[in-house]
Amino acid sequence: MILRDWLLIGLTWFGLPAPMAANEVEIVCSGQAVQGGLLICEASPGTTLVVSGAKGEALREVAVAEDGLATIGLRRTEALDLLITDKEGWSEPVTIPLQKRDDPFRTIKGLDCDKVDARTPEQKAHAGRSWVKKQDAFGTFHDGPGARTGFIRPSIGPASSPFGPARKYIGVGKDGEPCESTSVHRGYDIAIPIGTDIVAPAAGTVTLGDPDLYYEGGTVFLDHGDGLVSVFLHMSDVDVAVGDVVAAGDRLGASGNTGRTTGPHLHWAVKWRNSTSEDRGKDFYIDPALLLELDPLQ
């Protein structure tokens, strides 16, 4: 039993009204209550929110910033009924029912096996160097508005593949041998010609700008703050460098057909990283299309 519980019991015993704690704030959440979405919750500044599943299992802890807001990413396979509690016990828990996703399964044929997976020693070395660069960037955090100011589309064009489907890639190698690989599509693809402007969907700091990652091709990572980082792949031109600070709408480069692609397009992904935890293996991607529906906080 915590000190506050003893205090309330003592006041009740003597017939006195229990006071409202000076830092007690009701937990109020807004955003996209959908698997793969994002919640922005208001709670007591400096406290920690605990996100639990319907069976009471703790899923993650998220720190509440000094402005009283916590940004909570939702996995693509998140439990449909979430309980959010204040770890310090100053606020009443809230239940958040989530909308269930219905992501299809897709098969993509005709790929070059060298793009399905790294095969030669040179390709594997290139893929390994690319992986290190990405991990270093994902481990770098900057302050920023996060999702508070909303998101705009990084480029104008039709959506060609949504976030969420499991996709089987089938290809043939130069030696005639078949290959295949299955993975979940964790981005939002926009079908646009090579050379189309790519702009920042929200303000942020560039943590990676590389023209030649193995699978991704030309790549930019943009840290928006609150653990949210946008990832832009397959670019033909990268016009920003690590450390650059950009505003929403600023040009990052141009779309292309680099890396593992079946045609010119932009792959835009957004990863939610829990700044409360040092375990980057528990970070995950959320649905960028849902971020476009968020209303900026006033």
Buried (B, 14 or more C-beta within 10 A) or exposed (E): EEEBEEEEEEEEEEEEEEEEBEBBBEBEBEBBBBBBBBBBBBBBBEBBBBBBBEEEEEBBBBBBBEEBBBBBBBBBEBBEEBBBBBBBBBBEEBEBEBEEBEBEEEEBEEBEBBBBBBBEEEBEEBBEBBEEBBEEBBEBBBEBBBBBBBBEBBBEBEEBBBBBEEBEBBBBEEEEEEBBBEEEBBBBBBBBEBEBBBBBBBBBBBBBBBBBBBBBBBBBBBBBBBBBBBBBBBBBBBBBEBEBBBEBEBEBBBBBBBBBBBEBBBBBBBBBBBBBBEEEEEBBBBBBBBBBEBEEBE
